[in-house]
Amino acid sequence: MDYNPYSLGIDTKVKIGEVILEISQECTLCKSLSKINDKLPKLLENDRGIFSKVIVGGRVKKGDKVYLLS
């Protein structure tokens, strides 16, 4: 099953292969992007990504299934 990472709440745990990740925060716009290109903050405004922390390390392989744990 596919999951939209933007729909996952903070503290949600995701298992991919051997790895367990916990969503820690949404990425916010920062002014350092404009140092690379003035248009970047506007271009990435609605597509910034998320941060996660590794709870259990391991290997992720192509084709591994993604599971929501919480």
N, C-alpha and C positions, 0 to 999 in steps of 0.2 A: 504494500500500500504506500502511496506517496503522501507526504506530509508537507504542508506549507510552513516553513520555519517561523514566518511572521505571525502565525496563529497560535504558536506555542507560548504559554505563559512563563514568566520567571519561575525558576525552581523546577520546571518540567525536566524529567530525566528521559534520555533517549539512548537506546542501545543500538549500536551498529557493529556487527561482527562481535569481537571480544570487548569492544570499547563501550563505556557508559559515560555520557556527557550530561551535564546539567546546564540548562539555559540560565545565564547569569544576568544579562541585560541586553537591551536593544542598543544598537549603535546610533549615536546622535551625530548631527552635523558638527564639524569642527572647522575653525578658520584656517587650519593648516592645509586643508585641501586647496584653498585658493592660491597658496604659494606654488602649487604644481601647475594649476590652470584656473583662471578666474571663473570659468564656466562649470567646473566640477561640482561645487556645492549645489547648484541648481539642477544639474543633470542627475545627481544621485539623491535628490531630496526625498523621493518616495521608494528608494531601493537601497537602503543602507546596510542591512544585514543584522546579525545578532552575535553576541559573545556567548561563549560557553566555557565551562571549566571541565577538565578531565577528572572524573570520579574513579574510574577504573581504566588503566591504560591497556593497550594491546594492539592487535592488528585489525585493520579494516581492508577488506579486499573487494575488488570490483564484483558486483552481484550480491554482496551482503545485504540482508534484509534490515529494515529500520523498524524498531519497535518502540512505542511509547511506554515508559514504565510508570509514569505518574502524571 
